[in-house]
Amino acid sequence: MPEPILKAYEDGSVVEEIRSAGYAAYARTILNKNPGKTSAFSVPIVAHDVLRGCLTMVFFAEAHSMQDAINQYLEPTHALAKQIASRISR
């Protein structure tokens, strides 16, 4: 992971921003085989007040802007993460 990304998390403000928003997003990620071609957002899967994992949607950056993807897919992705969490909680 590039050092500037790590530094952004050191003071905790980015983590609080992600918690407040309820998701994390990374547009045109450079951390893959085809840098800049994909974007992604992730929502937490929380069961019994413990983070159990994340559900991530990766999409071609040319197909959707980050805001369009969030507007269209964030709510259903959150709903699916809650369904997964409820099954973990059983």
N, C-alpha and C positions, 0 to 999 in steps of 0.2 A: 504494500500500500504506500503510495507516495507520502513523503513526510509532511507536506502542507495539510493533507487531510487529517493526519494524526494530530497535528498541532491544533486544528480547529476543535478537537474534542477535549483537549487537556484542561481547559478551564470549566468544563461542564455546561457551558451555555448552549452549545449545539444539542446536547442530550436533552436539556430542558425544552428547547425549541421543538424537538422531535416529539417528546412526550406531550407537549401542549397541542401540537397539530394532530397527533394520533397516527402519524405515518412519517416515513423518511423517504426522500426522493433524491434521485441522482440523474440529471439530464446528460445525455451524450457521454456516457461513461467511457473512460479511457482504460478501464481495468479489464479488458477482454481481448480476444483475438482480433476483433475488428473495431479498434478504438473510434469512438464518436458515432457509431452507427446505431447504438441502442441506448435506451433510457429505461429507468425502472423506478418503481416505488414499492415500499414494503409496509405491511401493517403487522402489529404484534399479535401473537396468539398467547393469550394469558388465561391460565386456569389456576384456580385457588390462589389468586394474587401473585402468581409466579410466572415469569416470562418463560414459555415453553418452546417458542420458536417464532418464525416470521413467515408470512405468506407474501411472496413477491410477484409482481407482474412486471415482466420485461417486454418491451415493445420496440419496434423499429422507430427510431427518432424521426424518420421521414414520414411515417404513417400518422403520427399524432404529436402535437406539442405536449409538453409536460402538463400544462394546465388543462388541455382537452382530455388527456388520458385520466387525470385526476377527476375532472368533472364527470366523465362517463363511467369510470371503473372503480373509483375509490369506495363508494357506498357498497356495491356488490362484493368487493374484496373484503371489506370490514365484516359484512354479513357472513361470508364464508368462514372467515377467521373465527368469528363467534361460534359458528356451528361446530367447527373443529374443537374449539376450547370446551364446548359443552360436552362433547363426546369424551374428551380427555378427563373431564371432571366426574364422569360416571363411576 
